[in-house]
Amino acid sequence: ETQNQCAIMRGFQALLREDPKGIGGYLHPPAMFSLGADRGTLFYARQPPFCRRCMAYGHILASCSTRKCRFCGSGEHEAKDCDEPKACHGCGSSAHLWRECPRAYDPPFCRRCMAYGHILASCSTKKCRICGSAEHEARDCDEPKACHGCGSSAHLWRECPALESTF
């Protein structure tokens, strides 16, 4: 691990509470979470498959049958097909989206260089999220991209076959 990865990744030990109605007999923590303006994803051993569309355990996005628009809440279509004006997920304004929200980063914090005072969109620091190099960015990286779920370079996380059978 590089020093930059240590600033982002944290390791915790947790004991799952037994729940006879839960998947595998346990109560599982949310696989996605928000802390202020920062969003995170949780991975752990024997984690059941989690869908990022309907936010439910038991399947992944690729096999989800739920249709729900994150902009208007309709079950008739998905966000990509929504005719309603797009609104900021942070403050609800239709004047801007989350990435331009003046209240989203208070105080401003950059997730690339881990510094306060600016956000990622205005960061001048180069850092590749694939190999960790400070010489280039991910779009210019020669290293093969790898799945964050299993490490394979044959697919990315969203297509990972191991996600359906991690429990």
N, C-alpha and C positions, 0 to 999 in steps of 0.2 A: 504494500500500500504506500502511496505517496503521502506527503504531508497534507496536500490539498484534499485528498480523499478522506483523511482522518477528520478534517474539519466538517465534512458533510455527512459521512457515515458514522453511525453510532451503534454500539453493540449493547444489548440489554438481555438479561436473563429474566424470563417471566414464567410463571406457573399458570397454565390454563385452568380455569374453574370448571369442574364437572357440571354438565348439563345434559340430562337424559334426552332432552328434545333437540339438542344441538347436533351438528354434523360430527360424527365419530364420538358422540357423547361428551363434547366439550363446548364451552362458550368461547367463540373466537373473537378477537379484537377486530376493529375495522381495518380493512386492507388499504384504505386510502383515508387520509386525514389532513386537516388544515390547522396551522398554528399561526394566527394572524394572516399576513399576506403570503406566508410560505405554505406550500402543499407538499405532502410526502406520501410515500408508498411503503407499506410494511411487507416484508418477506420473512418467513420463518419456516423451519423444518416441519414437514407434514402439514403444511398450510393447505386447507381445501381450496379448490378453484374459486376465484372471485371474479365477478363480472363488473367491469367499470362502467357499463351502460345503466344497468338497473340497481347496481350496488348490492347485489345479493351473492351469497355463497352458493356453490353447487354447480356452477358452469362459468364459462368465460365469454367475453364479448362476442367472439366469432360464432358462438352457438346460441346467442341470446335471441329469444323471440319477442322480447318486450320492445315496443316502439314508444318512445317518450321523448318529446322535444324539450331540451334543456332551456330554451328561450321562453316558450309560452306555456309549457306544461302539458300540451296536448298529447293524447295517446294515439292520434291519427297519423302523425308523421314524425320524422326525426329532425334535429336541428338543421341539417344540411338542406332540407326541403321547406323550411319555415319561411312564410311570407311576412311575418310580423317583424317590426324593426328590432334589430339586435340591441341588447341592453347589457350594461356592465354587470358582471357577476359579483362585484364588490359592493357597489353602492346603488345599483338599480337604474342609474341614469341611462337614457337612450342617446345622450350626446357623445358618448365614448364607450370603448370596450375596456375590459379589465386591464389589458397591457398599458393603457393610457390613463388609468384612473389616478387622480391626484391623491386619493385617500388609500390606495392599495399599498403603498410603501411608506409607512410612517413609523420611524424615520426611514428614508430611502436606504435599501440594502441590496447589494449586488450578489447574486447567487453564483457568479462566475469567479470573482476574485475574493469573495467573502468580506467585502469592506462596506462600511456605511458611507453615505454621502452621494451615492448614485445607484442606478438600477442597471440590470444586465443590458438593456437596450442601448445605454449610453456608455458602456464599459469599453475602455481602450486596451485592456489586458487581453492577450491572446491565450487561450487555453483549450486544448483538445479534450473533449469528454470521452473520446475513444481510447487514446493512449496516454493522456495526461501531459503531453508535451506543451511547453510554453512557446514553442516555435511556430505553431500553426493552429488552426481551428479544425473542428470535426469535418467540415465540408472539404478540406484540403488534405485529410489524413489518408496515408497509403495503407495503414493497418486495416485488416478486415474487421468489419463491425461484428459484434458478438451479442448473443442473447443474454439479457440480464437475469433470466430465470435459471438457465442451465449452463451457460458459457459457450454453447455451440456457435460456430460461425456460419452454420447452414441456414439459420433463420434468426429473426428478431423476436423480442419478448412477446409481442402481440400474437405471433404465430406459434409459440412454443408448445409442442405436443406434451411436454412434461407437466404443464399447468393443469391439464385435465386430470392427471393422475398423481398429484402431489400428496394426497392424503391416503 
